[in-house]
Amino acid sequence: MNTIPQDKIQKASEGLRAIAHELRLAVLCQLLNGPMCVADLMAATGSSQSNLSQHLTKMRMMGILTNEKQGQRVFYKIADPSFADLVMTLKKIYCPDIC
């Protein structure tokens, strides 16, 4: 039997905590369709710019999102396809009629 190293378990736990917030999970669901700018994410989630920016920053610092500036707009996308797979799995479990 293979034992999962404690540092891997801790890292997975941190990653799950990072996406466990309702707004962060909503953002990830939106980003499954491709990169989006802050204004579009605000419209899609109903969040204020300051609140959304705080959550985007946290996910970027955790390596969940990346961003790219195009002109005056900043576009966010999911950094690792494995996170997209995880969000898709959550959608299949909790939103099977939407998948």
C-alpha positions in Angstrom: 0.0 0.0 0.0 1.4 3.4 -1.0 1.3 6.1 1.7 0.7 9.6 0.4 3.4 11.9 1.9 2.1 14.4 4.4 3.4 17.4 2.4 1.3 16.3 -0.6 -1.8 16.0 1.6 -1.1 19.4 3.1 -0.7 21.0 -0.4 -4.0 19.3 -1.6 -5.8 20.6 1.5 -4.5 24.2 0.9 -5.6 24.0 -2.8 -9.0 22.8 -1.9 -9.4 25.6 0.7 -8.3 28.1 -1.9 -11.2 27.2 -4.1 -13.8 26.4 -1.4 -15.1 30.0 -1.3 -18.3 30.6 -3.2 -17.0 33.5 -5.3 -13.7 31.8 -6.1 -15.6 28.7 -7.2 -18.0 30.8 -9.3 -15.0 32.5 -11.0 -13.4 29.1 -11.8 -16.7 27.9 -13.3 -16.8 31.0 -15.5 -13.2 30.5 -16.5 -13.9 27.0 -17.7 -15.1 28.7 -20.9 -11.8 30.5 -21.4 -10.0 33.7 -20.2 -12.1 36.6 -19.0 -11.4 40.1 -17.9 -12.3 41.6 -14.5 -15.3 43.5 -15.9 -16.8 40.3 -17.4 -16.2 38.4 -14.2 -17.9 41.1 -12.2 -20.9 40.9 -14.5 -21.0 37.1 -14.4 -20.6 36.8 -10.6 -22.3 40.0 -9.4 -19.3 40.8 -7.3 -17.9 44.2 -6.7 -14.5 45.0 -8.3 -12.7 45.3 -5.0 -14.0 42.0 -3.6 -13.4 40.2 -6.9 -9.9 41.6 -7.1 -9.0 40.3 -3.7 -10.1 36.8 -4.6 -8.4 36.8 -8.0 -5.2 37.9 -6.3 -5.4 35.1 -3.8 -6.0 32.5 -6.5 -3.2 33.9 -8.6 -0.8 33.8 -5.6 -1.8 30.2 -5.0 -1.0 29.3 -8.6 -4.6 28.5 -9.5 -4.9 31.4 -11.9 -2.7 33.3 -14.3 -3.3 36.7 -15.7 -2.3 38.6 -18.8 -2.6 42.3 -19.5 -4.0 43.2 -22.9 -4.1 47.0 -23.3 -5.9 48.3 -20.2 -7.7 45.0 -19.5 -6.4 42.1 -17.4 -7.5 38.7 -18.5 -7.5 35.8 -16.1 -7.4 32.1 -16.9 -7.0 28.8 -15.0 -3.3 28.2 -14.7 -3.3 24.4 -14.5 -5.6 22.2 -16.5 -5.9 19.9 -13.5 -7.8 22.6 -11.7 -10.2 22.9 -14.6 -10.7 19.1 -14.4 -11.4 19.4 -10.7 -14.0 22.1 -11.2 -15.6 20.1 -14.0 -15.8 17.1 -11.7 -17.5 19.3 -9.1 -19.9 20.5 -11.7 -20.7 16.9 -12.6 -21.5 16.1 -9.0 -23.4 19.3 -8.0 -24.8 20.5 -11.3 -25.3 17.5 -13.5 -28.1 19.2 -15.5 -25.7 22.0 -16.5 -22.7 19.9 -17.7 
